[in-house]
């Protein structure tokens, strides 16, 4: 990556208590739209780390152009009345490689771009940013955001306030609404069936005004918006990288179970495209195959890690799911499920 960091108008981030980590892979359009919303967050001092998983679409160069003010982000169809697009440019930034992060580099700019130099998957890519965030002595929180999100200006403040009022809380999520239908909720926390290791997103498809204020029970915080305390990461550890894609947040919550509380603050609002963060629009068919495969494969990986004694019911539910796909003549989905159960990648999946 031959990109020069900006040196003018440097913002000192040594006092930032929150670092926002955003993972990009071939999704610069969504990422700069996300960044445009992030840099109008109110009331909290923060720094931003964008980790790029070896994109092939010139993502880092495009993000630099946006930070310098020569590339304009898309404007969401909904803009709160107190928001102004675009935010003031240029935004000073620093560029690092994953190796430099590992050597203990401590950039002082408010925006840090990290070239991961390989596709490390979701957990692996984010962990690079988390390590850099925790290397900052004053960092108390890390906010993991999907790159295909747009955040409400008060979303971060509400998360900080909520966790500060609940000292045992290690992971906290937002109310995630649909980007294309902002009056509908995508998720407000999730629950896990520990006999089949299937998951269910709470309030999915519910209108905002009809949603319960606080979920009665959550088992994990959805990955689109995960606000994590430093104490949680230092005690529980980083995200498990063997999943590559999906189930990392469920694994994280399971490992912290009993040591930290989980929470959702529905006043912290994040709008989510959904699905854009794992590939480009030109890969739509392969992206669907990739999503299906890793969701199924990692369900079994998770079950083996935490619920070995219940593998009989997990496999039973899995076989019923395959049978249902065959009955419906969903041959490709059935094939992908069989491959996931056998531990082999489907043909055509990179």
C-alpha positions in Angstrom: 0.0 0.0 0.0 1.7 3.2 -1.2 -0.4 5.8 0.7 1.0 8.7 2.6 -0.5 9.6 6.0 -1.6 13.2 6.4 0.4 15.3 8.8 -1.6 18.6 8.9 -4.2 19.3 11.5 -3.4 16.3 13.5 -5.9 15.4 16.2 -4.3 14.1 19.4 -6.3 10.9 20.3 -4.2 10.0 23.3 -7.2 10.9 25.5 -9.8 8.9 23.5 -11.7 6.4 25.7 -13.4 4.8 22.7 -11.9 3.3 19.6 -14.3 2.3 16.7 -13.1 -0.6 14.6 -14.5 -1.1 11.2 -13.6 -4.0 8.9 -13.6 -3.5 5.1 -13.3 -6.0 2.3 -14.1 -4.9 -1.2 -16.8 -2.5 0.2 -15.4 1.0 0.1 -18.7 2.6 -0.9 -20.4 1.3 2.2 -17.3 2.0 4.4 -17.1 5.7 3.5 -20.8 6.1 4.0 -20.4 4.5 7.4 -17.4 6.8 8.2 -19.4 9.9 7.2 -21.9 9.0 9.8 -19.3 8.0 12.4 -17.5 11.4 12.2 -20.7 13.2 13.1 -21.1 11.3 16.4 -21.8 13.6 19.3 -20.6 14.0 22.9 -17.9 11.3 23.1 -14.1 11.5 22.2 -13.2 8.7 19.9 -10.7 7.4 17.4 -11.5 5.2 14.3 -9.5 2.2 13.0 -10.4 0.9 9.5 -8.9 -2.6 8.9 -8.8 -3.7 5.3 -8.7 -7.5 4.5 -6.6 -7.2 1.3 -9.4 -5.7 -0.9 -8.9 -6.0 -4.6 -11.1 -3.0 -5.5 -8.7 -0.2 -4.4 -10.6 0.3 -1.1 -7.8 1.9 0.8 -7.1 4.4 -1.9 -10.8 5.3 -2.1 -11.0 5.8 1.6 -8.0 8.0 1.5 -9.6 10.1 -1.2 -12.7 10.4 0.9 -10.6 11.5 4.0 -8.9 14.1 1.8 -12.2 15.4 0.5 -11.9 14.4 -3.1 -14.5 11.6 -3.0 -18.0 12.1 -1.7 -19.9 9.5 0.3 -23.4 8.4 -0.7 -26.1 10.2 1.3 -28.5 8.0 3.2 -32.2 8.5 2.3 -32.8 9.4 6.0 -30.8 12.1 7.7 -31.6 13.3 11.3 -32.4 17.0 11.3 -29.3 17.9 13.3 -26.9 16.2 10.8 -25.0 17.8 8.0 -23.5 15.9 5.1 -20.7 15.8 4.3 -18.6 16.2 7.4 -15.7 18.7 7.2 -12.6 17.5 5.3 -9.8 16.8 5.2 -9.7 14.3 8.1 -6.1 13.6 9.1 -5.2 9.9 9.0 -2.4 7.5 9.5 -1.6 4.3 7.5 -0.2 1.2 9.0 0.3 -2.4 8.0 -0.6 -5.4 10.1 3.1 -5.9 10.8 3.4 -2.4 12.1 0.5 -2.9 14.4 2.2 -6.0 15.7 5.3 -4.0 16.4 3.5 -1.6 18.7 3.0 1.4 16.5 0.9 4.1 18.2 -0.5 6.6 15.7 -1.9 9.9 17.1 -4.3 10.7 14.3 -8.0 10.3 14.8 -8.4 8.0 11.8 -6.1 5.0 11.3 -6.1 2.8 8.1 -4.6 -0.6 8.5 -3.7 -2.9 5.6 -4.2 -6.4 6.9 -2.3 -7.7 3.9 -4.5 -10.8 3.7 -8.1 -11.8 4.0 -8.1 -12.8 7.7 -11.9 -13.2 8.0 -14.2 -11.2 10.2 -12.6 -12.0 13.6 -9.0 -12.0 12.4 -9.5 -8.7 10.6 -11.2 -7.1 13.5 -8.7 -8.4 16.0 -5.9 -6.5 14.3 -7.9 -3.3 15.1 -8.7 -4.4 18.6 -5.1 -4.9 19.4 -4.2 -1.5 18.1 -7.1 0.1 20.1 -6.0 -1.6 23.3 -2.4 -0.4 22.8 -3.7 3.1 23.5 -3.3 3.5 27.3 -6.6 5.5 27.7 -8.8 3.2 25.7 -11.7 1.9 27.8 -14.0 0.6 25.1 -13.9 -0.8 21.6 -17.0 -0.4 19.3 -17.0 -3.0 16.5 -19.2 -1.7 13.6 -20.0 -3.4 10.4 -18.9 -1.3 7.5 -22.4 -1.5 5.9 -24.0 0.5 8.8 -24.9 4.1 9.3 -25.1 5.3 12.9 -27.4 7.8 14.7 -25.4 10.8 16.0 -26.2 9.8 19.6 -25.6 6.1 19.2 -22.1 6.0 20.8 -23.0 8.3 23.7 -25.9 6.1 24.6 -23.7 3.0 24.6 -21.1 4.6 26.8 -23.8 5.9 29.2 -25.5 2.5 29.4 -22.4 0.5 30.1 -21.2 3.0 32.6 -24.4 2.5 34.6 -23.9 -1.3 34.6 -20.4 -2.1 35.8 -20.8 -5.9 35.2 -21.7 -5.4 31.5 -18.9 -6.4 29.1 -20.8 -6.5 25.8 -23.6 -4.2 24.7 -25.4 -3.8 21.5 -27.6 -1.3 19.7 -31.0 -1.5 18.2 -30.2 -2.4 14.6 -32.7 -1.1 12.1 -33.0 -1.9 8.4 -31.3 0.7 6.2 -33.8 0.3 3.4 -36.8 0.3 5.8 -35.7 2.3 8.8 -39.0 1.9 10.5 -38.3 -1.8 10.9 -35.9 -3.5 13.3 -33.4 -6.1 12.1 -32.3 -7.2 15.5 -32.3 -6.2 19.1 -30.1 -8.9 20.5 -30.2 -12.6 19.9 -31.0 -15.9 21.7 -29.4 -19.3 21.3 -31.0 -22.7 21.3 -28.4 -24.7 23.2 -29.8 -28.0 22.1 -29.6 -27.3 18.3 -27.2 -24.4 18.4 -29.5 -22.4 16.2 -29.9 -18.7 16.7 -32.8 -16.2 16.7 -32.7 -12.5 16.3 -35.1 -10.7 18.6 -37.6 -8.2 17.3 -36.7 -9.0 13.7 -39.2 -7.3 11.4 -41.0 -5.5 14.2 -41.9 -1.9 13.7 -39.8 0.4 15.9 -42.8 1.8 17.8 -44.0 -1.8 18.6 -40.7 -3.2 19.9 -40.2 -4.0 23.6 -38.0 -1.4 25.3 -35.6 -4.0 26.8 -35.3 -7.6 25.7 -36.1 -10.0 28.6 -33.1 -12.2 27.7 -30.3 -12.1 25.2 -27.5 -14.7 24.7 -25.3 -12.7 22.3 -24.9 -9.2 20.9 -25.2 -9.1 17.0 -22.0 -8.3 15.2 -23.3 -5.3 13.3 -22.8 -3.2 16.5 -20.8 -4.7 19.4 -19.6 -2.3 22.2 -17.0 -4.1 24.3 -15.2 -3.1 27.5 -11.5 -3.3 27.8 -12.0 -5.6 30.9 -14.0 -8.0 28.8 -11.4 -8.3 26.1 -8.5 -8.6 28.6 -10.3 -11.4 30.6 -12.1 -13.3 27.9 -9.7 -12.7 25.0 -10.0 -11.6 21.4 -12.6 -13.1 19.0 -12.0 -16.7 17.9 -10.5 -16.6 14.4 -11.1 -20.1 13.3 -14.7 -19.3 12.3 -13.6 -16.9 9.6 -17.1 -15.6 9.1 -20.2 -15.8 11.4 -20.7 -17.2 14.9 -17.7 -15.2 16.3 -20.0 -12.9 18.3 -21.9 -15.9 19.7 -18.6 -17.6 20.7 -17.4 -14.4 22.3 -20.6 -14.1 24.4 -20.5 -17.8 25.4 -16.9 -17.4 26.6 -17.9 -14.4 28.7 -21.0 -16.1 30.1 -21.0 -16.0 33.9 -18.2 -13.5 34.0 -19.8 -10.5 32.4 -23.4 -9.3 31.7 -24.7 -8.7 28.1 -26.9 -5.8 27.3 -28.8 -4.0 24.5 -29.5 -0.3 24.6 -32.4 0.3 22.2 -31.8 4.0 22.4 -28.5 3.5 20.6 -29.7 3.2 16.9 -27.7 1.8 14.0 -29.0 1.3 10.5 -27.7 -1.8 8.7 -27.7 -2.7 5.0 -27.0 -6.4 5.7 -24.8 -8.7 3.7 -22.7 -6.1 2.0 -19.7 -6.6 4.3 -18.8 -10.0 3.0 -18.3 -9.2 -0.7 -19.0 -6.9 -3.6 -22.3 -6.8 -5.5 -20.7 -8.6 -8.5 -20.2 -11.6 -6.2 -23.8 -11.8 -5.2 -24.3 -15.5 -6.1 -21.0 -16.6 -4.5 -21.7 -14.4 -1.5 -24.9 -16.2 -0.9 -23.1 -19.5 -1.1 -20.4 -18.3 1.2 -22.9 -17.0 3.8 -24.9 -20.2 3.7 -21.8 -22.4 4.0 -20.2 -20.6 6.9 -23.4 -20.2 8.8 -24.0 -23.9 8.7 -20.4 -25.0 9.1 -19.8 -22.7 12.1 -22.9 -23.8 13.8 -21.3 -27.2 14.1 -17.9 -25.8 15.0 -19.5 -23.8 17.8 -21.5 -26.9 19.0 -18.3 -28.9 19.2 -16.5 -26.2 21.1 -19.2 -25.7 23.8 -21.9 -28.4 23.6 -20.2 -31.7 22.7 -22.7 -33.6 24.9 -25.6 -32.4 22.8 -24.1 -33.2 19.4 -26.8 -35.8 18.8 -29.6 -33.3 18.9 -27.5 -30.8 16.9 -26.9 -33.3 14.1 -30.5 -34.4 14.3 -31.7 -30.9 13.7 -29.1 -30.5 10.9 -30.3 -33.6 9.1 -33.9 -32.5 9.3 -32.9 -29.2 7.8 -31.1 -31.0 4.9 -34.2 -33.2 4.4 -36.4 -30.1 4.2 -34.2 -28.6 1.5 -34.4 -31.8 -0.5 -38.1 -32.0 -0.1 -38.4 -28.4 -1.4 -36.0 -29.2 -4.3 -33.5 -26.7 -3.0 -30.7 -28.7 -4.4 -27.9 -26.1 -4.1 -28.8 -25.3 -0.5 -29.0 -29.0 0.3 -25.6 -29.6 -1.3 -24.1 -26.7 0.7 -25.5 -28.1 4.0 -24.1 -31.6 3.3 -20.7 -30.1 2.6 -20.9 -28.1 5.8 -21.8 -31.2 7.8 -19.0 -33.2 6.2 -16.5 -30.4 6.7 -15.6 -29.9 3.0 -16.0 -26.7 1.0 -18.6 -26.6 -1.9 -17.2 -26.4 -5.4 -16.8 -22.8 -6.5 -16.5 -21.4 -3.1 -13.2 -19.3 -2.7 
